[in-house]
Amino acid sequence: MKRVIRPTVAILAVLPAAAAASPAAHTTGGKAKPFRAAFTETVLTRTADCTVEPLICQAVAGGTGSVQHYGSAKETAGITQDRGVTPCGAGSDSEAYTRRITTDRGVLAMRAGGRKCPVSGGYVVRARYRVDGAASTGVFAGARGSGVDTVEVPAGKVVIRGWLRLRCARA
């Protein structure tokens, strides 16, 4: 009697092991996990004179750093400052920006709003961010999350802390 090997059973038996070994697999399984990133950024371009009406200044900043669990990354931020609003005294302003974080696993887009306040030696920007899953790509497509984005000016130190929930358990 001939023995028949069912190819579908053999393939299904191999799939779990292959998925676990795949570099594309990630472990969030749709659960919210802590998100941490750090960058050193510089201003790439900026409105020439922000001291004249309408007191709206725009800038593009970018830098390099790393994202916990995703490794090396680059970031670009498109920033709008309203210098006619001084939420924490003279020299402060309100800020809104979109930050794109690019890793070898995809692009994570964030939208943030906050304020820039004077401190000894410069300014600190503190903003609340939300992940824009529709604008994100790769493993970050469809992701959700939020947290706090802090930037030290002029040092260019960016620290992002919050949570991230990927759309699926596997990319």
DRENDO-1510 file (C-alpha; in Angstrom, 1 decimal, always signed):
<recs>
REC; n; res; u; v; w
REC; 1; MET; +0.0; +0.0; +0.0 .
REC; 2; LYS; +1.3; +3.4; -1.0 .
REC; 3; ARG; +1.6; +6.1; +1.6 .
REC; 4; VAL; +0.2; +9.5; +0.5 .
REC; 5; ILE; +1.8; +12.6; +2.0 .
REC; 6; ARG; -0.5; +15.5; +2.1 .
REC; 7; PRO; +1.4; +18.6; +1.0 .
REC; 8; THR; -0.9; +21.0; +2.8 .
REC; 9; VAL; -0.3; +19.3; +6.2 .
REC; 10; ALA; +3.5; +19.4; +5.6 .
REC; 11; ILE; +3.4; +23.1; +4.6 .
REC; 12; LEU; +1.3; +24.0; +7.6 .
REC; 13; ALA; +3.6; +22.2; +9.9 .
REC; 14; VAL; +6.6; +24.2; +8.7 .
REC; 15; LEU; +4.9; +27.7; +8.7 .
REC; 16; PRO; +5.0; +28.3; +12.5 .
REC; 17; ALA; +8.7; +27.6; +12.6 .
REC; 18; ALA; +9.4; +29.8; +9.6 .
REC; 19; ALA; +7.3; +32.7; +11.0 .
REC; 20; ALA; +9.2; +32.6; +14.3 .
REC; 21; ALA; +12.5; +32.7; +12.5 .
REC; 22; SER; +11.5; +35.4; +10.1 .
REC; 23; PRO; +13.1; +38.8; +10.7 .
REC; 24; ALA; +9.8; +40.4; +9.6 .
REC; 25; ALA; +8.0; +38.9; +12.6 .
REC; 26; HIS; +7.4; +41.1; +15.6 .
REC; 27; THR; +6.1; +40.4; +19.0 .
REC; 28; THR; +3.5; +43.0; +19.8 .
REC; 29; GLY; +0.6; +40.8; +18.8 .
REC; 30; GLY; -1.7; +43.9; +18.6 .
REC; 31; LYS; -1.0; +44.7; +22.3 .
REC; 32; ALA; +0.2; +48.2; +23.3 .
REC; 33; LYS; +3.9; +48.2; +24.1 .
REC; 34; PRO; +6.2; +50.9; +25.4 .
REC; 35; PHE; +7.7; +53.1; +22.7 .
REC; 36; ARG; +11.1; +54.8; +23.1 .
REC; 37; ALA; +13.2; +56.7; +20.6 .
REC; 38; ALA; +16.1; +59.2; +20.8 .
REC; 39; PHE; +17.6; +61.4; +18.1 .
REC; 40; THR; +20.0; +64.2; +17.6 .
REC; 41; GLU; +18.5; +66.7; +15.2 .
REC; 42; THR; +19.4; +69.9; +13.5 .
REC; 43; VAL; +17.3; +72.6; +11.8 .
REC; 44; LEU; +17.6; +72.1; +8.0 .
REC; 45; THR; +15.6; +75.0; +6.9 .
REC; 46; ARG; +13.6; +77.8; +8.6 .
REC; 47; THR; +11.5; +80.9; +7.9 .
REC; 48; ALA; +13.9; +83.8; +7.5 .
REC; 49; ASP; +12.2; +86.3; +10.0 .
REC; 50; CYS; +9.7; +85.1; +12.6 .
REC; 51; THR; +9.6; +88.4; +14.4 .
REC; 52; VAL; +7.2; +90.1; +11.9 .
REC; 53; GLU; +3.5; +89.6; +11.5 .
REC; 54; PRO; +1.9; +87.1; +11.4 .
REC; 55; LEU; +4.5; +85.7; +13.8 .
REC; 56; ILE; +4.2; +82.2; +12.3 .
REC; 57; CYS; +7.5; +80.4; +11.7 .
REC; 58; GLN; +8.0; +77.2; +9.8 .
REC; 59; ALA; +11.0; +74.9; +9.9 .
REC; 60; VAL; +12.2; +71.5; +8.8 .
REC; 61; ALA; +14.5; +69.6; +11.2 .
REC; 62; GLY; +16.1; +66.2; +10.8 .
REC; 63; GLY; +18.5; +63.8; +12.5 .
REC; 64; THR; +19.6; +60.4; +13.3 .
REC; 65; GLY; +19.2; +58.1; +16.3 .
REC; 66; SER; +17.5; +54.9; +17.3 .
REC; 67; VAL; +14.2; +53.4; +18.1 .
REC; 68; GLN; +13.9; +50.7; +20.8 .
REC; 69; HIS; +13.3; +47.3; +19.2 .
REC; 70; TYR; +13.7; +48.7; +15.7 .
REC; 71; GLY; +17.4; +49.9; +15.7 .
REC; 72; SER; +18.9; +52.8; +13.8 .
REC; 73; ALA; +16.6; +55.4; +12.4 .
REC; 74; LYS; +16.4; +58.8; +10.7 .
REC; 75; GLU; +13.8; +61.4; +11.5 .
REC; 76; THR; +12.3; +64.4; +9.8 .
REC; 77; ALA; +10.0; +67.0; +11.4 .
REC; 78; GLY; +7.9; +69.7; +9.7 .
REC; 79; ILE; +7.3; +72.3; +12.3 .
REC; 80; THR; +5.0; +75.3; +12.6 .
REC; 81; GLN; +5.4; +77.7; +15.5 .
REC; 82; ASP; +3.0; +80.5; +16.5 .
REC; 83; ARG; +5.1; +83.1; +18.2 .
REC; 84; GLY; +2.1; +85.3; +18.8 .
REC; 85; VAL; +1.1; +82.9; +21.5 .
REC; 86; THR; +3.2; +82.7; +24.7 .
REC; 87; PRO; +1.9; +79.8; +26.8 .
REC; 88; CYS; +4.9; +79.9; +29.3 .
REC; 89; GLY; +6.0; +83.6; +29.2 .
REC; 90; ALA; +8.2; +85.8; +27.1 .
REC; 91; GLY; +10.1; +83.9; +24.4 .
REC; 92; SER; +7.7; +80.9; +24.4 .
REC; 93; ASP; +5.4; +79.7; +21.6 .
REC; 94; SER; +3.0; +77.0; +20.6 .
REC; 95; GLU; +4.2; +74.4; +18.2 .
REC; 96; ALA; +2.5; +71.8; +15.9 .
REC; 97; TYR; +4.5; +69.3; +13.8 .
REC; 98; THR; +4.6; +66.1; +11.9 .
REC; 99; ARG; +7.5; +63.8; +12.6 .
REC; 100; ARG; +8.5; +60.9; +10.3 .
REC; 101; ILE; +10.7; +58.2; +11.8 .
REC; 102; THR; +12.3; +56.0; +9.1 .
REC; 103; THR; +13.6; +52.5; +10.1 .
REC; 104; ASP; +14.5; +49.5; +7.9 .
REC; 105; ARG; +11.1; +48.1; +8.9 .
REC; 106; GLY; +9.0; +51.1; +7.7 .
REC; 107; VAL; +8.1; +54.7; +8.4 .
REC; 108; LEU; +6.3; +55.8; +11.6 .
REC; 109; ALA; +4.3; +59.1; +11.2 .
REC; 110; MET; +3.4; +61.1; +14.3 .
REC; 111; ARG; +1.4; +64.3; +14.7 .
REC; 112; ALA; +2.3; +66.5; +17.7 .
REC; 113; GLY; +1.2; +69.7; +19.4 .
REC; 114; GLY; +2.8; +71.4; +22.4 .
REC; 115; ARG; +4.8; +74.4; +23.5 .
REC; 116; LYS; +8.3; +75.7; +23.6 .
REC; 117; CYS; +9.4; +77.2; +26.9 .
REC; 118; PRO; +12.6; +79.1; +27.8 .
REC; 119; VAL; +14.9; +77.3; +30.2 .
REC; 120; SER; +18.5; +77.9; +31.4 .
REC; 121; GLY; +20.7; +77.6; +28.3 .
REC; 122; GLY; +17.9; +77.5; +25.6 .
REC; 123; TYR; +14.4; +76.1; +25.2 .
REC; 124; VAL; +12.5; +72.8; +25.8 .
REC; 125; VAL; +9.7; +71.8; +23.6 .
REC; 126; ARG; +7.2; +69.4; +25.2 .
REC; 127; ALA; +4.4; +68.0; +23.0 .
REC; 128; ARG; +1.8; +65.3; +23.0 .
REC; 129; TYR; +1.9; +63.1; +20.0 .
REC; 130; ARG; -0.4; +60.7; +18.3 .
REC; 131; VAL; +0.7; +58.0; +15.8 .
REC; 132; ASP; -0.8; +58.5; +12.3 .
REC; 133; GLY; -1.3; +54.8; +11.3 .
REC; 134; ALA; -2.8; +55.8; +7.9 .
REC; 135; ALA; +0.4; +57.7; +7.0 .
REC; 136; SER; +2.8; +55.1; +8.4 .
REC; 137; THR; +4.2; +52.3; +6.3 .
REC; 138; GLY; +5.7; +48.8; +6.7 .
REC; 139; VAL; +5.2; +47.3; +10.2 .
REC; 140; PHE; +3.9; +50.6; +11.3 .
REC; 141; ALA; +1.0; +50.8; +8.8 .
REC; 142; GLY; -2.3; +51.0; +10.7 .
REC; 143; ALA; -0.4; +51.4; +14.1 .
REC; 144; ARG; -1.9; +53.4; +17.0 .
REC; 145; GLY; -0.1; +55.1; +19.9 .
REC; 146; SER; +0.5; +58.3; +21.7 .
REC; 147; GLY; +2.9; +59.8; +24.2 .
REC; 148; VAL; +5.3; +62.7; +24.9 .
REC; 149; ASP; +7.9; +64.2; +22.5 .
REC; 150; THR; +10.6; +66.4; +24.2 .
REC; 151; VAL; +13.1; +68.4; +22.3 .
REC; 152; GLU; +16.0; +70.4; +23.9 .
REC; 153; VAL; +17.0; +73.5; +21.8 .
REC; 154; PRO; +19.7; +74.3; +20.8 .
REC; 155; ALA; +21.2; +70.9; +21.8 .
REC; 156; GLY; +18.9; +69.1; +19.3 .
REC; 157; LYS; +18.3; +66.2; +21.7 .
REC; 158; VAL; +14.9; +64.6; +20.9 .
REC; 159; VAL; +13.4; +62.0; +23.3 .
REC; 160; ILE; +10.1; +60.3; +22.5 .
REC; 161; ARG; +8.3; +58.2; +25.1 .
REC; 162; GLY; +4.9; +56.6; +24.9 .
REC; 163; TRP; +3.2; +53.5; +23.7 .
REC; 164; LEU; +2.7; +51.8; +20.3 .
REC; 165; ARG; +0.2; +49.2; +19.2 .
REC; 166; LEU; +1.0; +47.6; +15.8 .
REC; 167; ARG; -1.9; +46.6; +13.6 .
REC; 168; CYS; -1.0; +42.9; +13.5 .
REC; 169; ALA; +1.3; +40.3; +15.1 .
REC; 170; ARG; +3.3; +39.9; +11.9 .
REC; 171; ALA; +4.4; +42.2; +9.1 .
</recs>
